[in-house]
Amino acid sequence: MLVLYRLEAWAHSAAISLLGVLSNSRSPSRPHPLQVRCGLEMPFLLVAHDTAGSKRTSGGDAFEVSLESEAGQVVGSARVVDRGTGVYECFYRCTLLILLKLCLLLLRDGSPHAACQQVRHRARKPSDYILLTTIISVQPTVHLRRAPARGHYKLHVRGRQLGGDGGMAPIRGSPFAIEATDPWVQQALAGAAPARRAAATLTSLGSQLVLFGSDKSLAAVCHAPAAEAGEQQAWEWHQTGEAERPTARKGHAAAQVAASCLVVCGGTSLEGEPADLADVRLLHGSGTNWAWESAAALQAQPYQRPDGSLVPTERAGHCATVLGGRTLVVFGGEHLGQLLQELCLLDLASKVGCF
């Protein structure tokens, strides 16, 4: 089952708010938790002052920033950059260290197999595995990995006080309350979801998302409501029609031509023997009614290089876009092990052009 996630756009408003908190040290009230995104490096500025309250104009002061979980453990990552002007750039990231413990299981055919000890071991066949008691000489491999983690944190900011004993002391207001949220949202879906896949394309045509390729099934269209209604309303999948459907493929390119038109070009065929494709196909529609244009509607002609060789029209792994709603622009790709570097144009209105 395909799971759709949405990454919400986010500006550095939290960093600006934090700057305001740090600079407004005379405020008697405690600020509300600052809203940040977990896993993203968040910036703020520290401005150093001398004992008379004047801004320092040189660097060299000692500051340290650390992040603490609700359990009181130091987590995440933080760094301080001295600008040399009395201003210090500080960065922190809300992450937790997770422990991955791996071990090698020896198959009867002699090949190793990596498996996580914290999940159920699954064999290709039950008889494939030698009993675990026979591989006690294999030492588990432990990996530490940082992962974004939602939750509440405390941001500690300490500095060496001028004229003091040289120790580090919290700046006024520290620690600061931080609430980290996840920028990825799992979207509620309706309808028959497409199968899992890789090397496909997902193209936006206004409020419609068109998924095509890397599978022999039909192209799928997902209706995505307006952003303000996205979290309350499910996004619904439906299939396109069978008529004039293009060859199943992967590694193709797709781009929007108009509000309700998609162009697909090239790729590697998934039908019969693998072969690079040269066709250019258009998908038109709206709502639940979508149809492919005839395969003979668009024909790209080979382009001759200065040395007399032809730029192949067949390609995969290329990129494409549409200029002005009528000119398909294709760059790069690969064909028969040869990387391509020409920038090729196809006039979609007159249906002529060179690849």
Summary of the structure (lengths in Angstrom):
residues: 355
radius of gyration: 28.6
end to end distance: 36.8
largest distance: 83.1
contacts: 976
relative contact order: 0.11
helix: 6%
strand: 46%
